[in-house]
Amino acid sequence: MNPHQLSKATVAVAAALALSFSVAACGDDGDGGSGGNGDKINVGIKFDQPGVGLKTPDGSYTGFDVDVATYVAQQLGYEPGDIVWKEAKSADRETMLQRGDVDFIAASYSINDERAKKVDFAGPYLLAHQDVLVRADDKSITKPSDLNNKKLCSVTGSTSAQNVKTKLAPDAQLQEYGGYSECLTGLENGVIDAVTTDDSILAGYASQEQFRGKFKLGGFKMSNENYGIGVQKGSELKERINDALEKMVADGAWDTAVKENFGPAGYKNEPAPQIGNIVK
């Protein structure tokens, strides 16, 4: 081979290598895919709800929603390392799905008619209820009306505390804090008498090591919250996720996830709901 031919061959090899690297890079860009084959899947969860969806200081993710989402993703063909976790704040969830920022969202995402106009829901996979958390030794709050003249805490802008004040205990002294962790600190210190939101979220907080044994759930069941997995309107993922959720219940993984994430708080969970059965 003369020098001119050698030069042309070298250029051809270099071009082929460059093309192969380009294809490989495109195949693993984290933008989601149809499953397996080195693709990534983008999943929305809460980053700030212990026991439900939490990003820990070391960068790992824990909670019931994380366990459910991981199981679902595996059934869709993705290994845990293929999941790109994205924070899904309550106000952003529909927009994230509509824009395609995530493939699905599992983030204490209650199914309701207004949301269902914008996104589709697989599930439900958990029936939660609005409840209160009180100190373990408090015997004065045994029913919702006992919250009258008590200091009731929830986060700023939450509908949970307003529901109690308008419907169940109009004389409750509503205290709004920036986050539930602040409410629990106030409850622990006696500044607050009760904290209200979904029982699953309360159980997650109370299951944290520093709070174990200090609080108890009221068990009031003041509302029904059907947690669903949100997907884009018309997405074929809905049926595949429903199949995965049914399998998770059938093989016992659902029960295990409930016990591991909520058990330390004495959370009396409802049985796994039937797919498509929305409890009003």
N, C-alpha and C positions, 0 to 999 in steps of 0.2 A: 504494500500500500504506500503510495507516494505522500509527501507532506500535505498536499492539498486535500487528498482523500481523507487523511487522518484528521485534519482540522474539521472537515464536514461531519465525520463520524462523532467526534467529540462534542460538537454542537448539538447533534441529534440526541445523544445520550443525555446531555445536560438538560435539554428541553423536556425529554421524557421524564426525567427525575423531578424536574420542577412541577410538571403537570401532576405527577403522582402525589407529591407533597401537598399541592393545592387541593386536590380532591380529598385527601385525608383530613386536612384542616377543616374543610367545609362540612365534612361528615360529623364533626365533633364540636360544633360551635355553641352547643348548649341551648339551641332554639327549639328544642323539642322534636319529636319525630314519631314514627308509627310503631316503635317498640323494638328493643334489642338493637343489634348491629352497631353498638357503640353510640347510639343517639342518646340525647338527654331528654328529660321530661321536667317541665317547670311546674312546680306545685306551690300554691299559696296556703300559708298557715299563719296563725298568730305567733308572734315572737315573744309576747309578754304575759302569757297565761300559764302559770305552773300547772302541771297535770293535764293540760289541754294542748297547748302549743307554746313551747318556750325555747328560745335560743339561749344556751348556757354561756357563761363567760369563756369556756374553752372552745366555743364555736360549734358545739354539737346541738342536736335538736331532740327534745323529749316531749312526751305527752300523749294523751289518748288520740287526738287528731293526727299526730305524727305517726303513731303506730298504724292507724287505719289507712292513712295515705300511703305509707310504705308498703303495706300489704296489697292495697289496690294497684299501686305502681308495679309491683312484682307480677301480679296477675296480668297486667298489660304488657309485660315483657321487659321491664326495667329492673336492674339490680339497684340496691340502695345507693351505691356510688354513682348511679346515673341520674339521681334526683337533684335538681337545682331548687333549693328552698327559697321562696320569696315571701317577704312580709306582706300579709293581706290585712291591712287595717279595715275596720268595719265600714268606714265611709268609702273605701276604694274598691271593694270587692267586685261590684258589678262592672265598673269601668275596666278593671284588670282583665276580666273575662272578655268583655266586648272588644278590647284592643288586642287580645291575643297575647298578653303579657305572660299568662299562665295557661296550662292545659286544663287544670282543675283546681278547685279551692276547697279545702277542708279546714274551716276556721270558726268553730262554734257558730255556724252559718244557719240560722233558723229559716226554715222555708215559710214564706208568706206570699200572699197573692200579689202584692206590689212588686216584690223581687222577681217572682215567676213571670212577670211580663217582660223582663229584661234578660233573664238567664234561665237555663234549664237546671233542674235538680235531680241527681240520683239519690236514692235512699227513700226515707230517712234511715240513718244508722244509729241514732241515739234519741230517745225521748227524755229531754230534760225539763225541769220546772223552775219557775222563779221561786226562790226560797230565801231564808235568812240564816246567817251564821251568828251564833251568840257564844258567850263564854261557857265553858263546860260546866261550871258550877252555878249558872244562872237558872233559877227555877221560876222566874217571874214572867218569862215570855214563852207561853205554851200554845198561843194561837195568834193570828194576825192582828186582832184588835188589841192585844196586849202591847202593841208597838205605840199606842197612843201615849203621848208625853215621854216617849223614849227617844234617845238620840239615834237616828237611823242614818247610816252612811252608804253612799254609793258614789260612783265617779261622776264628775261634772258632765252634764249632757245626757246622762243615762235615763232611759225611760222607766227602768225598774223601780227606782225610788218614787217617781211620780205616780206610778201605778198604785203603790201602797198608800201614798198620801191621799190620792183622789178617790180610791175605791174601798180601801180596807181600814185605814187608820188615819183619818184626817188631822188628828192632833199630834201625829208623829213630828219630831223635830228633825227636819231633813238637814243633813250635813253632806256637802259635796266636796270630795277631795279629788286630787289629780289622778290618782290610781288606786286600785284595790289594795295594793301593798300598804299604802298609807292608812286606809280604812282598817286593815287588820292590826296595824301597830296601835291605832287609836283604840280598837276593841281590846287588845291585850292590856293596854295601860288604863282602861276604865274610862277613857274620854268618850268613847262610843259604846252604845248598848247593843247594836246589831248592824250587820252589813247585809245588803241585799243585791242579788243578781241571780243568774242561773245556778241551780244547785251543783251542776258539774263543775263550773268555774270556782264556786266556793269550796267544793271538795278538793279541787286541785290545790288551791292555796293552803287549806287546812292540812293537807297531806305533806307539806314541806316540813323538813326535819325540825326546823326551829319552832314550828307551831304545833307539832303533833301532841295530842292530848289536851290542848288548851281550849279548843273550841268544839262546838257541836252544831249540826244542822238542825233547823227547826222541823223540817219535814212537812212544810205547809202546802206545797204544790199550788202556788198562786197563779200559775199560768202553764201552758203547754208549749214547749220549745222543741220543734222537730228539726234536729240537725241534719242537713243534707249536704251533699257534695255538689258544688256549683260547677257547671260547664257552660260553654257558649251555647246560645240558642240554636237548636237543631243539630248539635254535635252527636256524632255516632258513639262518642265515648259514654254517653249516658247509660245505654243498655249494657255495655261491657263493664262499667263500674258497678251497676246493679248486680250483675252476675258475680263479680268479685266480692261484694258485700255479703251476698247470700252464702258464698263459700266460706267467708271468714266466720260467720255465725255457725255454720254447720261443722267446721273442723275445730271449734273451741277457741280459736285465736281471739275472737271478739271478747269472750268472757275473761280470758287471760289479760287482755289489754285493760279492761275495766278494773279488775282487781289490782293490777300493778300501779295504775295511775290514780285511782280514787279510793282504794281500799283502806289506807291508813286513816281516812277521815270518817270511816263508818258510813260511807255513802250507800244508801239503799236504792240502787239503780233499778229502773224499769227493765223488763226483759227486752231483748233486741226486737225492735219494731219490724213489722212486715214491710217489705219494699212497696212504696206507693201508698201506704196507710198513714195519712196525715191526721193526727189527733187534734181536733179543734179545742 
